[in-house]
């Protein structure tokens, strides 16, 4: 079994050339002087290198029969169907058109969905005011109901929003931003139309007085009369607390 | 789609114009076949010897040399100039030779009709016989090596490349080249000990 030092020495012996053998590390040269096995290996490597060198000298620089001419072939492709070139831009136009149409169809419902939260916010306080006492306010469900309660074409009692009133969300066209008036926006919610119209009336316009005239003074000014006093002329407190009674 | 094949016979003048290699490459890229002929004449021997050292057959070596130059001509635009053109051409030829050896799955035949020694065989028959014997012996020893070991022997001992050139040609590091060369030489020494020991 070779010693470890001999293995490392063999690595240097295999790689070194005859003319650079003096460049071996010092420990390799000292080991070579002391190790007969490595000296024999050194001779074997030297003999093998010499044989390969002589063999390299025998290799010819050219083929024995001389060089054949080098032929470089190049394929020049000729198009016999130039319609492909014409079809390429047409196909590109079709693809762009289809993409635009798809983009239009996809972007329309997205715009309506974007406007619904704003409408719900404007409606929410009104609905809270008019909600029945035993019923929960439906403010949280205003947003989903705005999506689900879209007007359908077959229903004539549900007016649809005009197309030109749609808020444009895409910055490509950049049309003038149209802010519809409040009553038009409310009309866009068909199922909420009745409640919203009532809400508007109750908030903006308080409920008017009943049409029956109340003229108690006239009743007292003409006590002698044969005509029966209409029941509507009699003022009675509907509730004792209203008349000043103490409960 | 029709394909029309054009062929150029590469002109190889006896005295090619002394011109910078980079200028020749640029002219080749522009389609100048005369410049490519100059490159072909300058480097064909080195490529041929490298391939011959691996495959061992002059006819195959010539075919592979032509194939290597054709591939180099087609791939000349990808040559970045980081290595020498000779190294790049030898690299192409070496890879083609390795593929050829692997595809053949057999040891290449030693052609005995080489004109070894530049015609000295006719002058001294005894020396010619000795050279043929040496050539056969070394050829057998080299053919017994695996292709990746054969390549480093050829590039180092036949073409005389330094380690950095070998690393560029083989696409590996200098350390890998040294380790591969050490193993190749150890194997070659063992083969030659057997072959030359019987004759000595």
Boltz contact constraints between the chains, C-beta under 6 A:
constraints:
  - contact:
      token1: [A, 11]
      token2: [B, 182]
      max_distance: 6.0
  - contact:
      token1: [A, 14]
      token2: [B, 182]
      max_distance: 6.0
  - contact:
      token1: [A, 14]
      token2: [B, 185]
      max_distance: 6.0
  - contact:
      token1: [A, 14]
      token2: [B, 186]
      max_distance: 6.0
  - contact:
      token1: [A, 15]
      token2: [B, 178]
      max_distance: 6.0
  - contact:
      token1: [A, 15]
      token2: [B, 182]
      max_distance: 6.0
  - contact:
      token1: [A, 44]
      token2: [B, 189]
      max_distance: 6.0
  - contact:
      token1: [A, 45]
      token2: [B, 189]
      max_distance: 6.0
  - contact:
      token1: [A, 48]
      token2: [B, 188]
      max_distance: 6.0
  - contact:
      token1: [A, 48]
      token2: [B, 189]
      max_distance: 6.0
  - contact:
      token1: [A, 48]
      token2: [B, 192]
      max_distance: 6.0
  - contact:
      token1: [A, 51]
      token2: [B, 138]
      max_distance: 6.0
  - contact:
      token1: [A, 51]
      token2: [B, 192]
      max_distance: 6.0
  - contact:
      token1: [A, 52]
      token2: [B, 157]
      max_distance: 6.0
  - contact:
      token1: [A, 54]
      token2: [B, 134]
      max_distance: 6.0
  - contact:
      token1: [A, 55]
      token2: [B, 135]
      max_distance: 6.0
  - contact:
      token1: [A, 55]
      token2: [B, 138]
      max_distance: 6.0
  - contact:
      token1: [A, 56]
      token2: [B, 158]
      max_distance: 6.0
  - contact:
      token1: [A, 58]
      token2: [B, 116]
      max_distance: 6.0
  - contact:
      token1: [A, 58]
      token2: [B, 131]
      max_distance: 6.0
  - contact:
      token1: [A, 58]
      token2: [B, 135]
      max_distance: 6.0
  - contact:
      token1: [A, 59]
      token2: [B, 49]
      max_distance: 6.0
  - contact:
      token1: [A, 59]
      token2: [B, 52]
      max_distance: 6.0
  - contact:
      token1: [A, 61]
      token2: [B, 45]
      max_distance: 6.0
  - contact:
      token1: [A, 63]
      token2: [B, 58]
      max_distance: 6.0
  - contact:
      token1: [A, 63]
      token2: [B, 62]
      max_distance: 6.0
  - contact:
      token1: [A, 64]
      token2: [B, 58]
      max_distance: 6.0
  - contact:
      token1: [A, 64]
      token2: [B, 114]
      max_distance: 6.0
  - contact:
      token1: [A, 64]
      token2: [B, 115]
      max_distance: 6.0
  - contact:
      token1: [A, 69]
      token2: [B, 9]
      max_distance: 6.0
  - contact:
      token1: [A, 70]
      token2: [B, 10]
      max_distance: 6.0
  - contact:
      token1: [A, 70]
      token2: [B, 40]
      max_distance: 6.0
  - contact:
      token1: [A, 70]
      token2: [B, 66]
      max_distance: 6.0
  - contact:
      token1: [A, 71]
      token2: [B, 7]
      max_distance: 6.0
  - contact:
      token1: [A, 72]
      token2: [B, 8]
      max_distance: 6.0
  - contact:
      token1: [A, 72]
      token2: [B, 73]
      max_distance: 6.0
  - contact:
      token1: [A, 73]
      token2: [B, 5]
      max_distance: 6.0
  - contact:
      token1: [A, 73]
      token2: [B, 7]
      max_distance: 6.0
  - contact:
      token1: [A, 74]
      token2: [B, 6]
      max_distance: 6.0
  - contact:
      token1: [A, 75]
      token2: [B, 3]
      max_distance: 6.0
  - contact:
      token1: [A, 75]
      token2: [B, 5]
      max_distance: 6.0
  - contact:
      token1: [A, 76]
      token2: [B, 4]
      max_distance: 6.0
  - contact:
      token1: [A, 76]
      token2: [B, 6]
      max_distance: 6.0
  - contact:
      token1: [A, 77]
      token2: [B, 3]
      max_distance: 6.0
  - contact:
      token1: [A, 78]
      token2: [B, 2]
      max_distance: 6.0
  - contact:
      token1: [A, 80]
      token2: [B, 2]
      max_distance: 6.0
